[in-house]
Amino acid sequence: MSEQINNPLHGITLKTILEELVNYYGWEELGQRVKINCFTNQPSINSSLKLLRKTAWARTMVEELYLATPLLSH
C-alpha cells in the first residue's frame, strides 16, 4: 500500500491524464512529444485509451509527460 501513497498518479485515471494533456498541448503537439500514431492519425480519446491500456511503453511515456508538464493537477 505504501507504493500507492508515494505514487503521484494514484487516484488519477488514464482518461483524465489524456484529457488534460490534450487540453494543454492539443493533439498535434502531443503527437510530436509522444510519437504514437493514434495521436497523429485521426486522434480520439477512445482510440488512444485503447492503445495506452494495451501498450505499457506508450502509457509510461504519456504518464511521464503528464508528470513533467507544468500547471497540470498532479
CHARMM internal coordinates of N, CA and C (Angstrom, degrees):
IC EDIT
DIST 1 N 1 CA 1.4414
DIST 1 CA 1 C 1.5283
ANGL 1 N 1 CA 1 C 111.10
DIST 1 C 2 N 1.3168
ANGL 1 CA 1 C 2 N 118.31
DIHE 1 N 1 CA 1 C 2 N -32.41
DIST 2 N 2 CA 1.4547
ANGL 1 C 2 N 2 CA 120.30
DIHE 1 CA 1 C 2 N 2 CA 179.77
DIST 2 CA 2 C 1.5246
ANGL 2 N 2 CA 2 C 111.61
DIHE 1 C 2 N 2 CA 2 C -62.91
DIST 2 C 3 N 1.3414
ANGL 2 CA 2 C 3 N 117.47
DIHE 2 N 2 CA 2 C 3 N -24.70
DIST 3 N 3 CA 1.4556
ANGL 2 C 3 N 3 CA 120.30
DIHE 2 CA 2 C 3 N 3 CA 176.73
DIST 3 CA 3 C 1.5222
ANGL 3 N 3 CA 3 C 110.22
DIHE 2 C 3 N 3 CA 3 C -61.49
DIST 3 C 4 N 1.3218
ANGL 3 CA 3 C 4 N 117.71
DIHE 3 N 3 CA 3 C 4 N -41.55
DIST 4 N 4 CA 1.4553
ANGL 3 C 4 N 4 CA 121.37
DIHE 3 CA 3 C 4 N 4 CA -178.49
DIST 4 CA 4 C 1.5278
ANGL 4 N 4 CA 4 C 111.44
DIHE 3 C 4 N 4 CA 4 C -70.28
DIST 4 C 5 N 1.3177
ANGL 4 CA 4 C 5 N 117.39
DIHE 4 N 4 CA 4 C 5 N -35.56
DIST 5 N 5 CA 1.4585
ANGL 4 C 5 N 5 CA 120.65
DIHE 4 CA 4 C 5 N 5 CA 179.19
DIST 5 CA 5 C 1.5283
ANGL 5 N 5 CA 5 C 110.14
DIHE 4 C 5 N 5 CA 5 C -62.10
DIST 5 C 6 N 1.3129
ANGL 5 CA 5 C 6 N 116.85
DIHE 5 N 5 CA 5 C 6 N -37.52
DIST 6 N 6 CA 1.4580
ANGL 5 C 6 N 6 CA 121.82
DIHE 5 CA 5 C 6 N 6 CA -179.09
DIST 6 CA 6 C 1.5272
ANGL 6 N 6 CA 6 C 113.20
DIHE 5 C 6 N 6 CA 6 C -86.73
DIST 6 C 7 N 1.3147
ANGL 6 CA 6 C 7 N 117.76
DIHE 6 N 6 CA 6 C 7 N -2.74
DIST 7 N 7 CA 1.4549
ANGL 6 C 7 N 7 CA 122.37
DIHE 6 CA 6 C 7 N 7 CA -178.90
DIST 7 CA 7 C 1.5317
ANGL 7 N 7 CA 7 C 109.06
DIHE 6 C 7 N 7 CA 7 C -86.76
DIST 7 C 8 N 1.3389
ANGL 7 CA 7 C 8 N 118.07
DIHE 7 N 7 CA 7 C 8 N 114.36
DIST 8 N 8 CA 1.4614
ANGL 7 C 8 N 8 CA 119.70
DIHE 7 CA 7 C 8 N 8 CA -178.16
DIST 8 CA 8 C 1.5292
ANGL 8 N 8 CA 8 C 113.52
DIHE 7 C 8 N 8 CA 8 C -66.65
DIST 8 C 9 N 1.3201
ANGL 8 CA 8 C 9 N 117.48
DIHE 8 N 8 CA 8 C 9 N -14.56
DIST 9 N 9 CA 1.4607
ANGL 8 C 9 N 9 CA 121.07
DIHE 8 CA 8 C 9 N 9 CA 179.43
DIST 9 CA 9 C 1.5284
ANGL 9 N 9 CA 9 C 112.90
DIHE 8 C 9 N 9 CA 9 C -96.70
DIST 9 C 10 N 1.3174
ANGL 9 CA 9 C 10 N 116.64
DIHE 9 N 9 CA 9 C 10 N -0.19
DIST 10 N 10 CA 1.4644
ANGL 9 C 10 N 10 CA 120.41
DIHE 9 CA 9 C 10 N 10 CA -179.33
DIST 10 CA 10 C 1.5290
ANGL 10 N 10 CA 10 C 110.02
DIHE 9 C 10 N 10 CA 10 C -58.36
DIST 10 C 11 N 1.3127
ANGL 10 CA 10 C 11 N 115.87
DIHE 10 N 10 CA 10 C 11 N 127.66
DIST 11 N 11 CA 1.4586
ANGL 10 C 11 N 11 CA 121.57
DIHE 10 CA 10 C 11 N 11 CA 177.93
DIST 11 CA 11 C 1.5189
ANGL 11 N 11 CA 11 C 114.34
DIHE 10 C 11 N 11 CA 11 C 87.07
DIST 11 C 12 N 1.3302
ANGL 11 CA 11 C 12 N 117.82
DIHE 11 N 11 CA 11 C 12 N -2.45
DIST 12 N 12 CA 1.4642
ANGL 11 C 12 N 12 CA 121.40
DIHE 11 CA 11 C 12 N 12 CA 178.61
DIST 12 CA 12 C 1.5208
ANGL 12 N 12 CA 12 C 107.65
DIHE 11 C 12 N 12 CA 12 C -106.31
DIST 12 C 13 N 1.3251
ANGL 12 CA 12 C 13 N 116.64
DIHE 12 N 12 CA 12 C 13 N 122.24
DIST 13 N 13 CA 1.4641
ANGL 12 C 13 N 13 CA 119.56
DIHE 12 CA 12 C 13 N 13 CA -178.35
DIST 13 CA 13 C 1.5226
ANGL 13 N 13 CA 13 C 110.90
DIHE 12 C 13 N 13 CA 13 C -75.97
DIST 13 C 14 N 1.3109
ANGL 13 CA 13 C 14 N 114.87
DIHE 13 N 13 CA 13 C 14 N 156.50
DIST 14 N 14 CA 1.4571
ANGL 13 C 14 N 14 CA 120.80
DIHE 13 CA 13 C 14 N 14 CA 177.18
DIST 14 CA 14 C 1.5267
ANGL 14 N 14 CA 14 C 109.94
DIHE 13 C 14 N 14 CA 14 C -60.60
DIST 14 C 15 N 1.3063
ANGL 14 CA 14 C 15 N 117.05
DIHE 14 N 14 CA 14 C 15 N -37.40
DIST 15 N 15 CA 1.4652
ANGL 14 C 15 N 15 CA 121.24
DIHE 14 CA 14 C 15 N 15 CA 178.81
DIST 15 CA 15 C 1.5377
ANGL 15 N 15 CA 15 C 110.22
DIHE 14 C 15 N 15 CA 15 C -61.71
DIST 15 C 16 N 1.3212
ANGL 15 CA 15 C 16 N 117.33
DIHE 15 N 15 CA 15 C 16 N -43.62
DIST 16 N 16 CA 1.4641
ANGL 15 C 16 N 16 CA 121.11
DIHE 15 CA 15 C 16 N 16 CA 178.68
DIST 16 CA 16 C 1.5152
ANGL 16 N 16 CA 16 C 110.91
DIHE 15 C 16 N 16 CA 16 C -62.96
DIST 16 C 17 N 1.3225
ANGL 16 CA 16 C 17 N 116.34
DIHE 16 N 16 CA 16 C 17 N -43.99
DIST 17 N 17 CA 1.4641
ANGL 16 C 17 N 17 CA 121.12
DIHE 16 CA 16 C 17 N 17 CA 178.68
DIST 17 CA 17 C 1.5226
ANGL 17 N 17 CA 17 C 109.83
DIHE 16 C 17 N 17 CA 17 C -58.16
DIST 17 C 18 N 1.3273
ANGL 17 CA 17 C 18 N 116.74
DIHE 17 N 17 CA 17 C 18 N -49.11
DIST 18 N 18 CA 1.4564
ANGL 17 C 18 N 18 CA 121.43
DIHE 17 CA 17 C 18 N 18 CA -177.74
DIST 18 CA 18 C 1.5250
ANGL 18 N 18 CA 18 C 111.05
DIHE 17 C 18 N 18 CA 18 C -64.64
DIST 18 C 19 N 1.3166
ANGL 18 CA 18 C 19 N 117.71
DIHE 18 N 18 CA 18 C 19 N -44.76
DIST 19 N 19 CA 1.4612
ANGL 18 C 19 N 19 CA 120.86
DIHE 18 CA 18 C 19 N 19 CA 179.88
DIST 19 CA 19 C 1.5276
ANGL 19 N 19 CA 19 C 111.50
DIHE 18 C 19 N 19 CA 19 C -61.35
DIST 19 C 20 N 1.3245
ANGL 19 CA 19 C 20 N 116.81
DIHE 19 N 19 CA 19 C 20 N -42.11
DIST 20 N 20 CA 1.4648
ANGL 19 C 20 N 20 CA 119.68
DIHE 19 CA 19 C 20 N 20 CA 179.32
DIST 20 CA 20 C 1.5244
ANGL 20 N 20 CA 20 C 111.59
DIHE 19 C 20 N 20 CA 20 C -66.73
DIST 20 C 21 N 1.3222
ANGL 20 CA 20 C 21 N 117.00
DIHE 20 N 20 CA 20 C 21 N -38.69
DIST 21 N 21 CA 1.4626
ANGL 20 C 21 N 21 CA 119.68
DIHE 20 CA 20 C 21 N 21 CA 177.71
DIST 21 CA 21 C 1.5300
ANGL 21 N 21 CA 21 C 111.01
DIHE 20 C 21 N 21 CA 21 C -65.88
DIST 21 C 22 N 1.3187
ANGL 21 CA 21 C 22 N 117.30
DIHE 21 N 21 CA 21 C 22 N -41.68
DIST 22 N 22 CA 1.4657
ANGL 21 C 22 N 22 CA 120.60
DIHE 21 CA 21 C 22 N 22 CA 179.05
DIST 22 CA 22 C 1.5245
ANGL 22 N 22 CA 22 C 109.90
DIHE 21 C 22 N 22 CA 22 C -65.18
DIST 22 C 23 N 1.3260
ANGL 22 CA 22 C 23 N 117.39
DIHE 22 N 22 CA 22 C 23 N -41.69
DIST 23 N 23 CA 1.4643
ANGL 22 C 23 N 23 CA 120.18
DIHE 22 CA 22 C 23 N 23 CA 178.30
DIST 23 CA 23 C 1.5213
ANGL 23 N 23 CA 23 C 111.69
DIHE 22 C 23 N 23 CA 23 C -64.76
DIST 23 C 24 N 1.3119
ANGL 23 CA 23 C 24 N 117.23
DIHE 23 N 23 CA 23 C 24 N -36.22
DIST 24 N 24 CA 1.4608
ANGL 23 C 24 N 24 CA 122.09
DIHE 23 CA 23 C 24 N 24 CA -177.53
DIST 24 CA 24 C 1.5279
ANGL 24 N 24 CA 24 C 111.82
DIHE 23 C 24 N 24 CA 24 C -77.22
DIST 24 C 25 N 1.3406
ANGL 24 CA 24 C 25 N 116.81
DIHE 24 N 24 CA 24 C 25 N -49.32
DIST 25 N 25 CA 1.4641
ANGL 24 C 25 N 25 CA 121.42
DIHE 24 CA 24 C 25 N 25 CA -174.13
DIST 25 CA 25 C 1.5264
ANGL 25 N 25 CA 25 C 113.89
DIHE 24 C 25 N 25 CA 25 C -98.61
DIST 25 C 26 N 1.3164
ANGL 25 CA 25 C 26 N 117.76
DIHE 25 N 25 CA 25 C 26 N -32.19
DIST 26 N 26 CA 1.4600
ANGL 25 C 26 N 26 CA 121.33
DIHE 25 CA 25 C 26 N 26 CA -168.60
DIST 26 CA 26 C 1.5186
ANGL 26 N 26 CA 26 C 109.10
DIHE 25 C 26 N 26 CA 26 C 85.19
DIST 26 C 27 N 1.3138
ANGL 26 CA 26 C 27 N 116.66
DIHE 26 N 26 CA 26 C 27 N 159.13
DIST 27 N 27 CA 1.4674
ANGL 26 C 27 N 27 CA 120.47
DIHE 26 CA 26 C 27 N 27 CA -176.63
DIST 27 CA 27 C 1.5265
ANGL 27 N 27 CA 27 C 112.10
DIHE 26 C 27 N 27 CA 27 C -62.92
DIST 27 C 28 N 1.3343
ANGL 27 CA 27 C 28 N 116.97
DIHE 27 N 27 CA 27 C 28 N -40.97
DIST 28 N 28 CA 1.4617
ANGL 27 C 28 N 28 CA 119.42
DIHE 27 CA 27 C 28 N 28 CA -175.60
DIST 28 CA 28 C 1.5313
ANGL 28 N 28 CA 28 C 111.79
DIHE 27 C 28 N 28 CA 28 C -62.10
DIST 28 C 29 N 1.3167
ANGL 28 CA 28 C 29 N 116.76
DIHE 28 N 28 CA 28 C 29 N -50.65
DIST 29 N 29 CA 1.4657
ANGL 28 C 29 N 29 CA 118.96
DIHE 28 CA 28 C 29 N 29 CA -179.71
DIST 29 CA 29 C 1.5257
ANGL 29 N 29 CA 29 C 111.59
DIHE 28 C 29 N 29 CA 29 C -69.32
DIST 29 C 30 N 1.3217
ANGL 29 CA 29 C 30 N 116.94
DIHE 29 N 29 CA 29 C 30 N -35.83
DIST 30 N 30 CA 1.4618
ANGL 29 C 30 N 30 CA 119.97
DIHE 29 CA 29 C 30 N 30 CA 176.76
DIST 30 CA 30 C 1.5268
ANGL 30 N 30 CA 30 C 110.19
DIHE 29 C 30 N 30 CA 30 C -60.24
DIST 30 C 31 N 1.3193
ANGL 30 CA 30 C 31 N 116.48
DIHE 30 N 30 CA 30 C 31 N -41.78
DIST 31 N 31 CA 1.4616
ANGL 30 C 31 N 31 CA 121.40
DIHE 30 CA 30 C 31 N 31 CA 177.55
DIST 31 CA 31 C 1.5197
ANGL 31 N 31 CA 31 C 112.92
DIHE 30 C 31 N 31 CA 31 C -64.95
DIST 31 C 32 N 1.3346
ANGL 31 CA 31 C 32 N 117.14
DIHE 31 N 31 CA 31 C 32 N -28.96
DIST 32 N 32 CA 1.4637
ANGL 31 C 32 N 32 CA 120.45
DIHE 31 CA 31 C 32 N 32 CA 176.58
DIST 32 CA 32 C 1.5252
ANGL 32 N 32 CA 32 C 111.21
DIHE 31 C 32 N 32 CA 32 C -76.68
DIST 32 C 33 N 1.3189
ANGL 32 CA 32 C 33 N 116.53
DIHE 32 N 32 CA 32 C 33 N -35.81
DIST 33 N 33 CA 1.4639
ANGL 32 C 33 N 33 CA 120.80
DIHE 32 CA 32 C 33 N 33 CA -178.60
DIST 33 CA 33 C 1.5293
ANGL 33 N 33 CA 33 C 111.96
DIHE 32 C 33 N 33 CA 33 C -77.40
DIST 33 C 34 N 1.3171
ANGL 33 CA 33 C 34 N 116.62
DIHE 33 N 33 CA 33 C 34 N -36.66
DIST 34 N 34 CA 1.4652
ANGL 33 C 34 N 34 CA 122.01
DIHE 33 CA 33 C 34 N 34 CA 178.53
DIST 34 CA 34 C 1.5238
ANGL 34 N 34 CA 34 C 106.42
DIHE 33 C 34 N 34 CA 34 C -123.55
DIST 34 C 35 N 1.3097
ANGL 34 CA 34 C 35 N 116.03
DIHE 34 N 34 CA 34 C 35 N 106.75
DIST 35 N 35 CA 1.4678
ANGL 34 C 35 N 35 CA 121.32
DIHE 34 CA 34 C 35 N 35 CA -173.86
DIST 35 CA 35 C 1.5274
ANGL 35 N 35 CA 35 C 111.22
DIHE 34 C 35 N 35 CA 35 C -76.20
DIST 35 C 36 N 1.3262
ANGL 35 CA 35 C 36 N 114.45
DIHE 35 N 35 CA 35 C 36 N 80.66
DIST 36 N 36 CA 1.4659
ANGL 35 C 36 N 36 CA 121.17
DIHE 35 CA 35 C 36 N 36 CA 178.65
DIST 36 CA 36 C 1.5244
ANGL 36 N 36 CA 36 C 106.62
DIHE 35 C 36 N 36 CA 36 C -128.31
DIST 36 C 37 N 1.3172
ANGL 36 CA 36 C 37 N 116.86
DIHE 36 N 36 CA 36 C 37 N 128.51
DIST 37 N 37 CA 1.4530
ANGL 36 C 37 N 37 CA 122.67
DIHE 36 CA 36 C 37 N 37 CA -175.09
DIST 37 CA 37 C 1.5317
ANGL 37 N 37 CA 37 C 112.68
DIHE 36 C 37 N 37 CA 37 C -56.16
DIST 37 C 38 N 1.3244
ANGL 37 CA 37 C 38 N 118.08
DIHE 37 N 37 CA 37 C 38 N -35.66
DIST 38 N 38 CA 1.4620
ANGL 37 C 38 N 38 CA 119.68
DIHE 37 CA 37 C 38 N 38 CA -176.85
DIST 38 CA 38 C 1.5332
ANGL 38 N 38 CA 38 C 112.10
DIHE 37 C 38 N 38 CA 38 C -69.56
DIST 38 C 39 N 1.3324
ANGL 38 CA 38 C 39 N 118.02
DIHE 38 N 38 CA 38 C 39 N -11.08
DIST 39 N 39 CA 1.4660
ANGL 38 C 39 N 39 CA 121.57
DIHE 38 CA 38 C 39 N 39 CA 175.44
DIST 39 CA 39 C 1.5255
ANGL 39 N 39 CA 39 C 111.42
DIHE 38 C 39 N 39 CA 39 C -90.34
DIST 39 C 40 N 1.3293
ANGL 39 CA 39 C 40 N 117.42
DIHE 39 N 39 CA 39 C 40 N -17.00
DIST 40 N 40 CA 1.4608
ANGL 39 C 40 N 40 CA 120.53
DIHE 39 CA 39 C 40 N 40 CA -175.01
DIST 40 CA 40 C 1.5199
ANGL 40 N 40 CA 40 C 113.82
DIHE 39 C 40 N 40 CA 40 C -114.87
DIST 40 C 41 N 1.3124
ANGL 40 CA 40 C 41 N 118.53
DIHE 40 N 40 CA 40 C 41 N -21.09
DIST 41 N 41 CA 1.4551
ANGL 40 C 41 N 41 CA 122.47
DIHE 40 CA 40 C 41 N 41 CA -176.34
DIST 41 CA 41 C 1.5261
ANGL 41 N 41 CA 41 C 109.53
DIHE 40 C 41 N 41 CA 41 C -114.78
DIST 41 C 42 N 1.3224
ANGL 41 CA 41 C 42 N 117.19
DIHE 41 N 41 CA 41 C 42 N 99.65
DIST 42 N 42 CA 1.4615
ANGL 41 C 42 N 42 CA 123.66
DIHE 41 CA 41 C 42 N 42 CA -177.38
DIST 42 CA 42 C 1.5322
ANGL 42 N 42 CA 42 C 111.32
DIHE 41 C 42 N 42 CA 42 C 51.01
DIST 42 C 43 N 1.3100
ANGL 42 CA 42 C 43 N 116.81
DIHE 42 N 42 CA 42 C 43 N 60.31
DIST 43 N 43 CA 1.4688
ANGL 42 C 43 N 43 CA 120.25
DIHE 42 CA 42 C 43 N 43 CA -175.24
DIST 43 CA 43 C 1.5254
ANGL 43 N 43 CA 43 C 113.17
DIHE 42 C 43 N 43 CA 43 C -68.14
DIST 43 C 44 N 1.3098
ANGL 43 CA 43 C 44 N 114.93
DIHE 43 N 43 CA 43 C 44 N 145.02
DIST 44 N 44 CA 1.4657
ANGL 43 C 44 N 44 CA 121.95
DIHE 43 CA 43 C 44 N 44 CA 172.09
DIST 44 CA 44 C 1.5217
ANGL 44 N 44 CA 44 C 107.77
DIHE 43 C 44 N 44 CA 44 C -152.70
DIST 44 C 45 N 1.3086
ANGL 44 CA 44 C 45 N 115.22
DIHE 44 N 44 CA 44 C 45 N 156.39
DIST 45 N 45 CA 1.4598
ANGL 44 C 45 N 45 CA 120.43
DIHE 44 CA 44 C 45 N 45 CA 178.79
DIST 45 CA 45 C 1.5252
ANGL 45 N 45 CA 45 C 109.57
DIHE 44 C 45 N 45 CA 45 C -60.69
DIST 45 C 46 N 1.3350
ANGL 45 CA 45 C 46 N 117.58
DIHE 45 N 45 CA 45 C 46 N -47.75
DIST 46 N 46 CA 1.4643
ANGL 45 C 46 N 46 CA 120.59
DIHE 45 CA 45 C 46 N 46 CA -175.63
DIST 46 CA 46 C 1.5224
ANGL 46 N 46 CA 46 C 112.90
DIHE 45 C 46 N 46 CA 46 C -62.40
DIST 46 C 47 N 1.3295
ANGL 46 CA 46 C 47 N 117.71
DIHE 46 N 46 CA 46 C 47 N -45.76
DIST 47 N 47 CA 1.4751
ANGL 46 C 47 N 47 CA 118.75
DIHE 46 CA 46 C 47 N 47 CA -178.96
DIST 47 CA 47 C 1.5255
ANGL 47 N 47 CA 47 C 110.44
DIHE 46 C 47 N 47 CA 47 C -67.40
DIST 47 C 48 N 1.3172
ANGL 47 CA 47 C 48 N 116.14
DIHE 47 N 47 CA 47 C 48 N -36.43
DIST 48 N 48 CA 1.4700
ANGL 47 C 48 N 48 CA 119.84
DIHE 47 CA 47 C 48 N 48 CA 179.14
DIST 48 CA 48 C 1.5210
ANGL 48 N 48 CA 48 C 110.92
DIHE 47 C 48 N 48 CA 48 C -66.92
DIST 48 C 49 N 1.3289
ANGL 48 CA 48 C 49 N 116.87
DIHE 48 N 48 CA 48 C 49 N -42.11
DIST 49 N 49 CA 1.4656
ANGL 48 C 49 N 49 CA 120.32
DIHE 48 CA 48 C 49 N 49 CA 178.61
DIST 49 CA 49 C 1.5233
ANGL 49 N 49 CA 49 C 111.33
DIHE 48 C 49 N 49 CA 49 C -61.30
DIST 49 C 50 N 1.3315
ANGL 49 CA 49 C 50 N 117.12
DIHE 49 N 49 CA 49 C 50 N -41.01
DIST 50 N 50 CA 1.4687
ANGL 49 C 50 N 50 CA 120.60
DIHE 49 CA 49 C 50 N 50 CA 178.86
DIST 50 CA 50 C 1.5259
ANGL 50 N 50 CA 50 C 110.35
DIHE 49 C 50 N 50 CA 50 C -58.75
DIST 50 C 51 N 1.3389
ANGL 50 CA 50 C 51 N 116.11
DIHE 50 N 50 CA 50 C 51 N -46.44
DIST 51 N 51 CA 1.4668
ANGL 50 C 51 N 51 CA 119.62
DIHE 50 CA 50 C 51 N 51 CA -179.69
DIST 51 CA 51 C 1.5185
ANGL 51 N 51 CA 51 C 110.75
DIHE 50 C 51 N 51 CA 51 C -66.29
DIST 51 C 52 N 1.3259
ANGL 51 CA 51 C 52 N 117.49
DIHE 51 N 51 CA 51 C 52 N -45.93
DIST 52 N 52 CA 1.4659
ANGL 51 C 52 N 52 CA 120.70
DIHE 51 CA 51 C 52 N 52 CA -175.63
DIST 52 CA 52 C 1.5299
ANGL 52 N 52 CA 52 C 111.90
DIHE 51 C 52 N 52 CA 52 C -65.24
DIST 52 C 53 N 1.3031
ANGL 52 CA 52 C 53 N 117.49
DIHE 52 N 52 CA 52 C 53 N -31.64
DIST 53 N 53 CA 1.4700
ANGL 52 C 53 N 53 CA 120.29
DIHE 52 CA 52 C 53 N 53 CA 178.94
DIST 53 CA 53 C 1.5206
ANGL 53 N 53 CA 53 C 111.97
DIHE 52 C 53 N 53 CA 53 C -72.41
DIST 53 C 54 N 1.3349
ANGL 53 CA 53 C 54 N 116.71
DIHE 53 N 53 CA 53 C 54 N -24.81
DIST 54 N 54 CA 1.4662
ANGL 53 C 54 N 54 CA 120.98
DIHE 53 CA 53 C 54 N 54 CA -178.42
DIST 54 CA 54 C 1.5205
ANGL 54 N 54 CA 54 C 113.25
DIHE 53 C 54 N 54 CA 54 C -97.11
DIST 54 C 55 N 1.3287
ANGL 54 CA 54 C 55 N 117.23
DIHE 54 N 54 CA 54 C 55 N -19.16
DIST 55 N 55 CA 1.4613
ANGL 54 C 55 N 55 CA 121.32
DIHE 54 CA 54 C 55 N 55 CA -170.30
DIST 55 CA 55 C 1.5293
ANGL 55 N 55 CA 55 C 109.69
DIHE 54 C 55 N 55 CA 55 C -119.43
DIST 55 C 56 N 1.3254
ANGL 55 CA 55 C 56 N 115.92
DIHE 55 N 55 CA 55 C 56 N 100.44
DIST 56 N 56 CA 1.4660
ANGL 55 C 56 N 56 CA 121.39
DIHE 55 CA 55 C 56 N 56 CA -173.35
DIST 56 CA 56 C 1.5244
ANGL 56 N 56 CA 56 C 112.70
DIHE 55 C 56 N 56 CA 56 C -60.57
DIST 56 C 57 N 1.3360
ANGL 56 CA 56 C 57 N 118.19
DIHE 56 N 56 CA 56 C 57 N -42.27
DIST 57 N 57 CA 1.4643
ANGL 56 C 57 N 57 CA 119.91
DIHE 56 CA 56 C 57 N 57 CA -177.39
DIST 57 CA 57 C 1.5239
ANGL 57 N 57 CA 57 C 110.96
DIHE 56 C 57 N 57 CA 57 C -64.73
DIST 57 C 58 N 1.3319
ANGL 57 CA 57 C 58 N 117.35
DIHE 57 N 57 CA 57 C 58 N -36.93
DIST 58 N 58 CA 1.4641
ANGL 57 C 58 N 58 CA 120.84
DIHE 57 CA 57 C 58 N 58 CA -179.82
DIST 58 CA 58 C 1.5302
ANGL 58 N 58 CA 58 C 110.26
DIHE 57 C 58 N 58 CA 58 C -69.54
DIST 58 C 59 N 1.3254
ANGL 58 CA 58 C 59 N 116.12
DIHE 58 N 58 CA 58 C 59 N -42.21
DIST 59 N 59 CA 1.4647
ANGL 58 C 59 N 59 CA 120.19
DIHE 58 CA 58 C 59 N 59 CA 178.15
DIST 59 CA 59 C 1.5327
ANGL 59 N 59 CA 59 C 110.38
DIHE 58 C 59 N 59 CA 59 C -61.75
DIST 59 C 60 N 1.3159
ANGL 59 CA 59 C 60 N 116.60
DIHE 59 N 59 CA 59 C 60 N -41.93
DIST 60 N 60 CA 1.4578
ANGL 59 C 60 N 60 CA 121.08
DIHE 59 CA 59 C 60 N 60 CA 178.83
DIST 60 CA 60 C 1.5297
ANGL 60 N 60 CA 60 C 110.81
DIHE 59 C 60 N 60 CA 60 C -60.45
DIST 60 C 61 N 1.3229
ANGL 60 CA 60 C 61 N 116.80
DIHE 60 N 60 CA 60 C 61 N -42.87
DIST 61 N 61 CA 1.4612
ANGL 60 C 61 N 61 CA 120.34
DIHE 60 CA 60 C 61 N 61 CA 179.38
DIST 61 CA 61 C 1.5304
ANGL 61 N 61 CA 61 C 111.26
DIHE 60 C 61 N 61 CA 61 C -62.65
DIST 61 C 62 N 1.3302
ANGL 61 CA 61 C 62 N 116.61
DIHE 61 N 61 CA 61 C 62 N -41.80
DIST 62 N 62 CA 1.4642
ANGL 61 C 62 N 62 CA 121.37
DIHE 61 CA 61 C 62 N 62 CA 179.94
DIST 62 CA 62 C 1.5236
ANGL 62 N 62 CA 62 C 110.20
DIHE 61 C 62 N 62 CA 62 C -66.95
DIST 62 C 63 N 1.3188
ANGL 62 CA 62 C 63 N 116.94
DIHE 62 N 62 CA 62 C 63 N -43.39
DIST 63 N 63 CA 1.4683
ANGL 62 C 63 N 63 CA 120.28
DIHE 62 CA 62 C 63 N 63 CA 179.24
DIST 63 CA 63 C 1.5288
ANGL 63 N 63 CA 63 C 111.15
DIHE 62 C 63 N 63 CA 63 C -64.11
DIST 63 C 64 N 1.3233
ANGL 63 CA 63 C 64 N 117.35
DIHE 63 N 63 CA 63 C 64 N -39.96
DIST 64 N 64 CA 1.4630
ANGL 63 C 64 N 64 CA 120.82
DIHE 63 CA 63 C 64 N 64 CA 178.52
DIST 64 CA 64 C 1.5308
ANGL 64 N 64 CA 64 C 111.12
DIHE 63 C 64 N 64 CA 64 C -65.53
DIST 64 C 65 N 1.3185
ANGL 64 CA 64 C 65 N 117.14
DIHE 64 N 64 CA 64 C 65 N -39.84
DIST 65 N 65 CA 1.4606
ANGL 64 C 65 N 65 CA 120.22
DIHE 64 CA 64 C 65 N 65 CA 176.71
DIST 65 CA 65 C 1.5229
ANGL 65 N 65 CA 65 C 110.01
DIHE 64 C 65 N 65 CA 65 C -64.08
DIST 65 C 66 N 1.3020
ANGL 65 CA 65 C 66 N 117.28
DIHE 65 N 65 CA 65 C 66 N -42.04
DIST 66 N 66 CA 1.4639
ANGL 65 C 66 N 66 CA 121.37
DIHE 65 CA 65 C 66 N 66 CA 178.49
DIST 66 CA 66 C 1.5238
ANGL 66 N 66 CA 66 C 110.99
DIHE 65 C 66 N 66 CA 66 C -58.63
DIST 66 C 67 N 1.3083
ANGL 66 CA 66 C 67 N 116.28
DIHE 66 N 66 CA 66 C 67 N -46.36
DIST 67 N 67 CA 1.4691
ANGL 66 C 67 N 67 CA 120.47
DIHE 66 CA 66 C 67 N 67 CA -179.51
DIST 67 CA 67 C 1.5257
ANGL 67 N 67 CA 67 C 111.85
DIHE 66 C 67 N 67 CA 67 C -67.47
DIST 67 C 68 N 1.3223
ANGL 67 CA 67 C 68 N 117.59
DIHE 67 N 67 CA 67 C 68 N -28.95
DIST 68 N 68 CA 1.4638
ANGL 67 C 68 N 68 CA 121.23
DIHE 67 CA 67 C 68 N 68 CA -177.99
DIST 68 CA 68 C 1.5320
ANGL 68 N 68 CA 68 C 112.58
DIHE 67 C 68 N 68 CA 68 C -87.99
DIST 68 C 69 N 1.3234
ANGL 68 CA 68 C 69 N 116.97
DIHE 68 N 68 CA 68 C 69 N -8.61
DIST 69 N 69 CA 1.4600
ANGL 68 C 69 N 69 CA 120.51
DIHE 68 CA 68 C 69 N 69 CA -176.60
DIST 69 CA 69 C 1.5295
ANGL 69 N 69 CA 69 C 110.36
DIHE 68 C 69 N 69 CA 69 C -86.45
DIST 69 C 70 N 1.3230
ANGL 69 CA 69 C 70 N 115.72
DIHE 69 N 69 CA 69 C 70 N 122.89
DIST 70 N 70 CA 1.4718
ANGL 69 C 70 N 70 CA 118.59
DIHE 69 CA 69 C 70 N 70 CA 178.61
DIST 70 CA 70 C 1.5258
ANGL 70 N 70 CA 70 C 110.74
DIHE 69 C 70 N 70 CA 70 C -69.62
DIST 70 C 71 N 1.3053
ANGL 70 CA 70 C 71 N 115.67
DIHE 70 N 70 CA 70 C 71 N 154.57
DIST 71 N 71 CA 1.4563
ANGL 70 C 71 N 71 CA 124.33
DIHE 70 CA 70 C 71 N 71 CA 174.24
DIST 71 CA 71 C 1.5228
ANGL 71 N 71 CA 71 C 115.72
DIHE 70 C 71 N 71 CA 71 C 76.68
DIST 71 C 72 N 1.3212
ANGL 71 CA 71 C 72 N 118.43
DIHE 71 N 71 CA 71 C 72 N -4.19
DIST 72 N 72 CA 1.4536
ANGL 71 C 72 N 72 CA 119.41
DIHE 71 CA 71 C 72 N 72 CA 175.89
DIST 72 CA 72 C 1.5241
ANGL 72 N 72 CA 72 C 108.49
DIHE 71 C 72 N 72 CA 72 C -86.26
DIST 72 C 73 N 1.3098
ANGL 72 CA 72 C 73 N 116.05
DIHE 72 N 72 CA 72 C 73 N 149.30
DIST 73 N 73 CA 1.4719
ANGL 72 C 73 N 73 CA 120.49
DIHE 72 CA 72 C 73 N 73 CA -173.93
DIST 73 CA 73 C 1.5231
ANGL 73 N 73 CA 73 C 111.54
DIHE 72 C 73 N 73 CA 73 C -76.90
DIST 73 C 74 N 1.3101
ANGL 73 CA 73 C 74 N 115.55
DIHE 73 N 73 CA 73 C 74 N 89.84
DIST 74 N 74 CA 1.4722
ANGL 73 C 74 N 74 CA 120.12
DIHE 73 CA 73 C 74 N 74 CA 175.09
DIST 74 CA 74 C 1.4810
ANGL 74 N 74 CA 74 C 111.08
DIHE 73 C 74 N 74 CA 74 C -144.95
END
COOR INIT
IC SEED 1 N 1 CA 1 C
IC BUILD
